[in-house]
Amino acid sequence: MSLDTILFYFFSGMLLFSSLMIIVVKNAIYSILFLVLSFVMATGLLFLLESEFMSLIFIVIYVGAIAVLFLFVIMMLNIKVTNSIKDLLKYFPIGNFLGFVFLIEILLIIFESFNTNPYKNNFLFNFYTNWFEKVDSISDIESLGQILYTYYVPQFLIAGIILLIAVIGSVILTLSHKNIEVKNQDTFRQVSR
């Protein structure tokens, strides 16, 4: 077994486990952390497929922005953990029925579309392209880095400053400004008593 196969099984197994734990776990903060883990495992799978740009977009956008936003919202709302087993048993039959119906529909569409491929005998789309001749010697990340850090440096810095201001604003919004009454010692009143 090659290293790529071992890594594929590891990433896909952990992705399935973390996706299941997002739904199963009761605490919302743990659910968000499992969501981050699932995004990281999907990033590993995309790296194995040599799609570096999409994998880094997963990390930057989904983990860096969306998951952190969910975490801020849950922390600001202060959601309490409730026991939802009675709700689970109440909606279990209808949920299983709807899931089964959607599964049957998806399987019918998949089997029907694989049997009738519209491009199979079409004279317009029946040609072969050797994509290995068209691939450059540098990766996607190198080419994006060369363009980003040469032509678009001011826009990149402005976007970084805007994101820094957004992070500072979200931290300021979460601060509580309660009026704390400070007790001072009045030595003159104590001596006069």
N, C-alpha and C positions, 0 to 999 in steps of 0.2 A: 504494500500500500504506500502510495507516494505521500509526500507532505501536503500537497494541495488537497488530496482526498481527505486526509485526516483533519485539516483545517476546515474544509467544507462541512464535514459531519459535525465538527465542534460548533462552528458558527450557526449552522441550521438547527442543531439540537438546542443550543442555548436560546436561539431566537424563538423557537416553539415554546420552550419552558417559560421565558420571560413574557411572551404574549399571553400565555395561559394565566400567569400570575398577575398580570394587569387586571384581569377580570375577577380572579378568585380572592385576592387579598382584600381585607376589610378596610384597612387604613388608607386614606386617599394619598398621603405623602409617600407611602411605600409603593402605591400604584404608579405614581409619577416616576419614582426611581426605577421601577421595572420598565416603564416606558422608555426611559433614557437607555437602559440596558438593551432593550430590543432595537433601538435606533443604532446603537454601537455595534451590535451583532449584524445588523443589516449592512452597516458600513463595511464590516469585515468581509461579508459576502461580495459586496460590490468591488472591493479591492481585489478579491480573488478573480473576479471577472474582468480585471484590468480596466475598470471604469473609475478612474481616480477622481475626476471632476464631480461625478454624481455622489460618490462616497463622501467627499469633503463638503458638498452641499448638504448632505444629510446631517453631518456633524454641526455645521455652522447654523443652518436654518432650523432644523428640527430639534436638535439638542440645545443649541445655544440660544434660540429665540422662543420657540413654541413651548418646549418642556419647561423652561425657566419661567415663562409667562404663566403656565398652568400652576407651577409651584408657588409663584407670588400670589395668584388669585386664591389658592387654597389656604395659604398662610394668612392672607388678609381677611378671608371670610370666617376663619376659625371654625371649620366644620367638625361637628362631634361624630364619633363613631357610634352607629346604631346597629342593633341586631336585626338583620334582614332575612332570616331564614324563613319566617312565615310568609314574607312577600315572594321569596324564591319558590316556595311550594305552591303558592297561589297562582303564579304565572308560569309555572313549569310546563303544564300540558300545552297551552297555547303557544308558548315559545318554541317547544319542540316541534309542534305542527308547522309553524311558519318556517322554521329552519329546514325541515324536511321538504316543504314545498319549494323553497328557494334552491335547495340542493338538486332536486329533480329537474327544475328549470335550467340550471347551469349545466348539468350533465347532458340534457337534451340538446342544448345549444352547442356544446363542445362536440358531441358526436356528429351532429348534423353538419357543422362547419368543417370538420376534418374530412368527411366523406365527399363533400362537394366543394372543392377548391376552385374559385372562379379563375385563377391564373394558371390552371394546370395545362390547358391546351390552347391558350390564347396566343395569337401570333404577335401581338404587340409587346407582351411582357415575357415572352419566352426567349430570354437571352441570359448569358452567363457573364458575370463581372468578377474578375479576380481582384478582391479587395486587398490582398497582401501586397500587391504592387503599388497601391495607392496610400499605404500607411507610411508616415514619415518616420524618421529615426528617433525623434524626440517624443516624449509623452505629452499627454494633454496638460498636465500640471506645469511642465516646463514652458510650453507655448503660452499658456494663460499668464504665467508669471512674467514672461518676457514682455507681453503686451501690457499687463497691468502696471508693472513697475517702470515702464519707459514712457508710454503715451498717456496713461491715465493716473499719474501720481497725485495731482491736486484733487481729483474726484475721489480717489481712494482715501486720502487724508480727511477730506470733508465728511465722507461717510463714517469714518472712524470717530470723528469729533461728535457727530450727531448721535451715534450709538453710545458714546461716553456720557453725553448729556441725558440720554434716555435712561441709562442705568442710574445715574445720580438722582434723577427725578423720581424713579421708582423707589429708591432707598429713602428719599425724603418723604414720600407719601406714606411709607409704612411706619415712620416714626410717630410715636404718640407724644402729644404736647399737653400732658396733664399738669395742672397747677399744683406743684408740690409746695406745701407750706413748710418753710424752714423755721425751726424753733431756735431762737437766740436766747442766750443767757443774759439776764439783766442783773448785773452785780449790785447796782445801787438799791434795787428793790429787795434783794436778798439781805443786804447788810442792814437796811432800814428796819426789817422785821425783827 
